[in-house]
Amino acid sequence: MSCKHSILDNYLHIAMAKTSPHTTDMPPTNTFDQDHLVQKQDSPVKSASSDDETKHGYPTGLSLTLTLTSVTLAYFLFFLDLAVISTATPAITSRFDSLVDVGWYGGAYQLGSAAFQPLSGKIYSQFSIKWSFLVFFFIFEVGSAICGAAQSSPMFIIGRVIAGAGSAGVANGALTTISAVLPTKKQALFMGLNMGMGQLGLATGPIIGGAFTTKVSWRWCFYINLPLGVIVGAFLLFNTIPEQKPKSPPLEILGTAIKSLDLPGFMLICPAVVMFLLGLQFGGNQHAWNSSIVIGLLVGSAVAFGLFLVWEYYQGDEAMVPFAMLRHRVIWSAAMTMFFSLSSVLVADFYIAIYFQAILDDSPLMSGVHMLPITLGLVVFTMVSGALISALGYYLPFLIAGGAISAIGYGLLSTLSPTTSAARWIGYQILYGVASGCTGAAPYIAIQNLVSAEQIPLAMAIIIFWQNIGASTSLIAANAIFSNTLRHELQQRATQIGHTPEVIVAAGVRSIRGLVSGSQLTAVLAAYAKSIDNVMYLGIAVSLAVLVFSPGLGWKDIRKVKDLQAITNYSPNSGDSKSARDEVVLGGK
């Protein structure tokens, strides 16, 4: 053993002994954990990274500003595209006479994103961060252009899938880029800013969508991505993003793509995701839940996913989704927390917009304005919770409070009716917005303080994958609840309404009042209100799920977190520091 390694070993032993007296009694961790998953532990040792920051060659000045601006704007567009459609959906369903497809308008975007998310982590770990990001963003822009030019509901859905596939790399790439261009001690601040911009896109999406739909056309909800995309590309194209590890030339990687990118794993997880979401969409809508098509899709998805897990286990450390990461409590807890957290936000966005446009006869723009209480609560409390987490050091209390308040907020929203006063629906939205603001960034902060910068693409791919699966599943489930309840309620009132449920459903939200009036309209609005109320019960369930999984993130003071990688100069691909990295003991499992 070299003298250098002996000094580092002794230094690391002393540092960890001070923070964890019983470390030596802990059982050994698995090989991948020790050799590849470098955890940032609590330690009073002062980071020795200042010299490394100078040697690393981080961009500064205008180059750094343009890079951070471009990825932050891209992250804003990623979340904007999730929410902008909520207030535009009624106009789109009326244009294409496609109310039965409403779940796909949001779900298709999530389907594309979820299917390609695991692969994005591998791509960023193997190829240039900069060029990988630009390619993913170009795909996102192509999908947006197709949505804007869509002439039918299927064409629109295809555009959403393509945009979602591109967004898989946009979200992961933005977080990976921040880790690459900034030293560890500065990453938390800019990760928070990036998350804030994402929440801003999510919160202002309904207003922007309503404004375009009312004043211009719903198509501009998607065309707007094109000029803003030019800015993102221009800012990033002429700047350099440092790599976290040495990477082989692209042609060499492509020559071994089957192994290096784990393409067999991708060919298993992609159909598993597609079949699962198709089964949920078809069940209770186009086909009965016990039909051979729905059962076949769900069983096929389960088989493909099972084969994927077996393959990933067989691949070991080279897997697209390394099992050692999945087994780590903080990572799977963060994944499940985001699964339900984003589900909660999107269900509220979509169906509160339908409440305002169908029940209160709002224009798309006014429904966005009436959703300002959620918007303000979300944005303000994202900033407030971020500042408080930074000051107090603990993120878990905000997740628990957010999940509890969200469940209460959804419970109150489930009482909405055609006669609910403005004071009530404003107050209910504020309460829910506060809850959403408390839960947005905490899981990402936990992950940032768990893995090294080199492992962020893989870790973030896992988190964002389950986040997207949750969003897709919840929107499709919400649509199934809404559609089935609406048909049932309309059938119960068929003699009073004078039209069959199929006629009312096919008319779309914006065309109700052109079809019925008087007592008929009252009956239809009551059916819509009951259907929306039932969707809010789903919101209660996903909010409570946040309470179940968030404690797994642990009670940890991030103010004391220091990066042991800076002490050991560890790199997963370097063979010269094994003695130092073998001393890293993962806690919190």
N, C-alpha and C positions, 0 to 999 in steps of 0.2 A: 504494500500500500504506500502511495506517495506521501511525502510530508504534507503537501497541500491538503490531501484528503483527510489525513489524520487531524490536522488543525480544524478543518470544517466539521468533522465528526464530533470532536470534543466541544466545539462551539455550539453545535446543534443540540448535543446532549444536555449541556448546561442550560440552554435557552428553554428546552422543553421540560426539563426538570423543575425549573422555576414556576412554570405555569401549570404543570400537571404532575404532582409528586408521585402519582401511582402509574405513570405511563409505562414503566418497566413491567408492570404486572398485567398489562393488556395482552390479549391473545394476538398472535400474528395475523396480519391481514392477507388477503389473497395477492397473488403476484401482480395482477394488473393494478390493484390499488396502490401497491408500493411503488411500482415502476412507472406508472402512467398517470395516476390520478393524484396530482399534488394538491393537497388541501392547504388552504390558508388558515393557520391555527392562531388561537389567541396566544400572544407572547409579548412580554415586556421588552424583548430585544428590539432595538432600534434598527430599522431597515437599512441595509447597506447598499441600496440601489442607486444612490445618486451618481456614482461613477458609471454604473451600467447605463443609466439614462443618457449620459453624455456619449458613451460609446455606441449606443443602439442606433443613433441617427434618427430620432423622432423628428418629423416635420415641424417647422415653426412658422410663425408669422403668417403671411398671406396664404401660403400653401396649406398650413394646418386649418386656417379659417375656412378656406374654400372646401376642403375635404369634409370637415365637420358639418358645414352648411349643407353640402350635397347629400350626405347620408341621413341627416336629420330631416331634410325636406322629403327625401324618399320614404323615410319611416312615417312621416306625416301622411303622405299619399297612400301608403299601405293601409293605415287605419281609416283614413278618409273613405277609401273604397269599400271598407266594411260597412260604414254607417251612412254614406251619402245616398245609398239606395233605399233607405227606410222610408223617407218621405216621397221618393219618386216611385216606389212600388205600386201604389194605387193607380197612378197615371200609366205605368207600363202595362199593368194587367188590363186596363181599359183599352189601351192601344192594341193589344194582341188578343183580347178576350180570353185571358188565361189566368184567372184567379187560382185555379188548381195548381199552377206552377209557382205560386208566390214563395213557397219554401225553397225552391231551387235558385231563385234570384240571389239569395244570400248564401244558400248552402253550396251551390256550385263553385263559388269562389273559394270557400273553405275546403271543398273536396279537392280541387286542384292544388291548393296550398299544402294540405295534409299529405297528399299522395307523393309530392316531390320534396317534402321537408327533410326526411331522413337522408335522401341523396344529397341535399344541399350541404349538410354538414361535412360529408365526405369530399365534396367538390372543393369547398373552402379549405379543407385541410391538405388537399393535394395540389390544387392549382393556385395561380395568382389571385390574391384577394380582390385586387382592383378589377381585373378583367372578368372574373367570375361574377362580381357584383354588377358590372355593366351589362353582361349577357342576360342575367336574370332580370334586370330592370328593363331591357329591351323587350323581352318576352311579355313582361307586365304591360308595357305600352302597347304592344300589338293587340293584346286582349282587350285593352281599354278602347282601342280604335274599332275593333269588331263590335263591341257592345254599343258604341255610339252610332254605328252604321247599321245595326241589326234591323232586319225587315220581318222577323218572325220571332216567336218565343224560343224555339230551339236554337236559332242563330245567336240570340242574346245569351242563352245559357252556355253555349260553346265558348263565346267570348269571355264569359265569367270564369269558366274553367281554365282557359289559357292565362288570363290575368292572374288567377290564383296560383297557377304553376310558377309564374314569374315572381309572384310575391313571396313564395317560399324562400327564395334566395335573397330577396330585398330585406326582409325582417332579420334573418340570420346575419346577412352581410353587414347591415348597419351596426349591429352590436359587435361583430367581429372586427370591423374597421376601427371602431372606437378603442377597442383593446389593443389594436396594432399601432395606432398613431399617438397614443398617450401613455405615459408611465402609470404604474399601478395606483399611486396615490391620487392621481387626477381623474381616474376613470369613473369613480362613483358620481362625481359632480356631473360629468357629461352624460353618463348613462341616465341619470335622473332627468336631465334636460331633454334627452332623446325620448324617454318615456313620457315626459310632459307633453312634448309635441305630438306623440302618438295619441295620447289621451285627448289632446286638443282636436286632432283630426276626427277621433271617435265622437267627441262631444259636439263639434260644429258641423259634422256631416249632415245631420237632419236639416239644419238651417240652410246650408249651402245647397243641398239637394232640393229643398223646397223653393229656394229663390230661383234656381235654374229652371225647375219644372214649371213654376208659375210665370216667370218673366220671359223665358226664352224657350227652352225645351228640355225634357228629361235627358235628352241625348248629351247635353253639355255637362251632365254629371260625370260623364266619362271622357268626353273630348278635352275637358280641362286638364286631364293628366298629361296631354301631349305637349303643350307649351311649357308646363312646369317640368316635364321630363327632359326637355332640351336643356334647361338650366342645370338640372342634376348632372346630365351627361357632360356638359361643357365644363362645369366646375371640377369634375372628377377626372376627366380625360387627360388633362395635362399635369396632373399631380401624381406623386409617388406614394404608395402605401407600403410601409415596411412589412416584410414577411416575418412570421413568428418562428419559422424554422426554415432550413434550406429545403428547396423544392426542386424536383427534377424538371427538365424541359417538358413542355406540354406534349410534344409528339412522343416522347418516351413514356409519359404517363398513359397516353391513349393506347400505346402498344400493349400495356398491361392493365387496361381499364377494368377487365373482368375481375381481377383480383384487387387492384388498388382502390377501385370505387365500390367494390362489392355489388356488382350489377346483378348477380343472381338474387341477392337479398332484395334489391329494388324491384326485380321482376316478380317477387312474391308479395311484398308489402303493398305495391301499387294496386294490383287487382283485389287484394284483400280489402283495402280502403274503399275502392269503387263499388265492389259488390255489397259491402256493408251499408253504404249510404244509399245506394239504389234500392236495396231491400227496405230500408226505412222510408224512403220516399214513396215507393209503390204501395207499401202496406197500408190498407185502409183508404187509399185514394184510387189509383188505377186498378188495383187488384186487392182481393181480400187477404188478410193476414195469414190465413191458412191455405192460400193458393200455392200451387206448385212453383210458380215463378218466385214469389217472395221467400218461401222456405228454401228453395234452391239457392237463391242469392245469399241468404244469411248463413246457410250451412257451408256454401262454397267459401264465403268470407272467413268463417271460423277455421276451415281446413287450411286455407292459404296462410292465415295468420299463424296457425300452429306450425306449419312447415317453415315459415319465416323465423319463428323463435328457435326451432331446432337448428336451422342453418346458421343463425347468428351465434348460437352457443358453440356450434362446431367451428366457426370462424375465429372465435376467441378475441384476441386483441385487435385483429384486422377487421372485425365486423363493422357494419354500418352503424349499428347501435350496440356498443360493447356492453356485455352483461354486467361487468363490474360497475358501470355507471348506473344501470337500471337498478342494481341491488342497493345502491347507496340511498339511505333514507331521505336525505335532503333533496336529492334529485327527483326521486319518484313522488315525494310529497309536493314539491314545487310544480311538477308536471300535472298532478291531479288538481292542485289548487287552481292553476291557470285553466285547466279543462273546464272547471265549473265557474270560475270568475268571469271569463269572457262570455261564456254561455249566458250568464245572468245579464250582462250589459246588453248583448245583442237582442235577446228576447224582449227586454224592456223597450229598446229603440224601435224595433219593428212594430210591436203591437200597441204601444201607446200612440204611435203615429196613425195607425189604423183607427184607433178610438177617436182621435181628434177629427180625422177626415170623414169617417163613416158616421159617427154619432153626432158630433158637433158641426158637421158640414164645413170644416176648415178647408181652405186651399192648402196645397202643399207647403207654401211659404208660411202661412199662419200656423200650420201644425208644427213647423220648425220653431217658430217664435214661441208657441205655447209649450214647447219642450225645453225652453231656456232654463227653467228651474233645475232639470237634470243636468244640463250642460254646465251651468255655473257651479252647481254642487260638485260635479265630477272634476272640473278643472281646478277649482279653488282648493278642494281637499286633496287632490293629487299633490299639489304644491305644498300644502300645509303638512300633510303626512310625510312627504319626503323630507321637509325641513326638520320635523320632529324626530324622524328616524335618525337623521344625521346628528341631531343634538343629543338625543337620549340613548341612541345606540341600538335599540331593540325594535325589530320589525314585527314580531309575532303579535303584540297587543293590537296592532292596527289591522292585521288580518282577522283576528277573532272578533274585534269590534265591527269591522266591515261586514263580515258574514252574518253576524247577529242583526245588525241594523238593516242589512239588505233583506233578510227574511221578513222583518217587521214591515219594511217598506212595501214589499210585494204583497204581504197580507192586506195592507191598506189599499193597494192598487187593485186588488181583486174585488173590491166593493164598488168600483166605478160603474155607473149606470147612466142612462140618458139624462137623469136629473141631478147628477152630482154637481155641487157648487164649485165655482172656480177656486175659492179659497181652499177647498179640500184637495182638488187634483194638483194644485200648486204645492201645497204642503207635502203631499205624498211624494211628489217628484223630488223635492228638495231632500227629503229624508233618504230616498233611494240614491240620489246623486252623491250625497255625503258618503254613503256606504261604498259605492263604487270607487270613489277617490281614495279610500283607505286601503283597498286591496290591489290596486293596479301594478305598482312597481316592486312591492316587497319580495315576491318570488325571484325576480331577476337579481335583486340585491343579494339575496341569499346565495344564488348560484355564482355570482361574481366573486363572492368571498369564499367559495368552495374550491374552484378549479383554477389552474393557471391559464394564462392568456392563450397558450397553444391549444388547450382543450376546449376553449369557449365555443368554437363552431359545432363540435359534437354535442356538447351539453345543451347549447341553445337549440339545436335541431330537435333534441328530445322534448324540451319544454314547449317549443312552438308547435311541434307535431301534435302533441296532446291538446294544446290550446285550440288548434284548428279542428281537430276531431271533435272536441267538445262543442265548438261553435256550430259546426255542421250538424252534429247530432241534435243539438238543442233546437236549432231553427227548423229542422225537418220534423222533429217531435212536436214542436209548438205548432207547426203548420198542420200536422195530422190532428192534433187536439182541436185546433181552431176550425178546420174544415169539417171534421166529423160532428163537432158540437153544433156548428152552424146549420148543417144539413138536418140534423135531428131537431133543432129548435124551429127551423123553418117548416119542417114536416108537421110538427105539433101545431103550428099556426097556419097551415096551408089553406084551410077554409076561410080564415080571417084575411089572409093576404091576397088570395085570388090568383096566385101564381105558384108553379111548382118550385121546389128548392133549386132544381137545376137552372131554371130561368134566372132566379135571383143571384145565384152564385156566378153564373156566366156573365151577368151584367157588370160585375166589378164594383169596387167600393165607390168610385166617383160617379157611377151612373145610377145609383139606387133611386135618387129623387126624381129622375126622369122616367122611372118605371112605375113607382107607386107613390101615393100621397095619402094624407089624412090618417085614418085609423090603420090602413094598410102599412103606411110608413112607420107608424108607432110600433106595430108588431115586428116589422123587419129590424128596426133599431134595437128592440128588446132582445131579439135573437143574436144580433151582432154583439151586444153588450155582454150577454151570457157567455158567448164564445170567447171573448177577450178575457173575461173573468177566469174562465177555466185555464187559459194559458198562463195567467198569473200564478196559479197554483204550482205550475211547473217551475216558475221563478222562485217560489218559496223552497222547493225541493233542492234546486241547485245552490241556493244561498246557504242552506243548512249543510250541504256537502262541503262547502268551503270551510265551515267550522270543524268538520270531521277531519279533513286532511291537513289543514294549515298547521296544527301543532307539531307535525312531523318536521317542519322547517327548523325547529329547535329554538331554545331561548339563548340567544347569543348576542354579545355586545360587539357590534361591528367597529366600534371605536378602537378596540384593542387588537383588531385583526392586522397582522403583518404578513407579508408574503415571504414564506420560507424559500421560495424559488429564488428570490433576490439574494438570500444568504448563501445558497448552495450553487447558484448559477446553473441550476438543473435544466436540461432540455431532454425531452423524451427520446430524441433521436441521437443524442450524444452518448457515447459509451465511456466518457471520462469522469463521470461523477457518480457512479453506482454506489460507492460506499457512503456518500452523503445522502443520496436519495433513499437508500435502504433504511435510513434512520427516521424517515417521515412516517409517522404512525397516524392513521386516520382515526379520528374520534367521531362521535355523534352518529354512529350507525344504529 
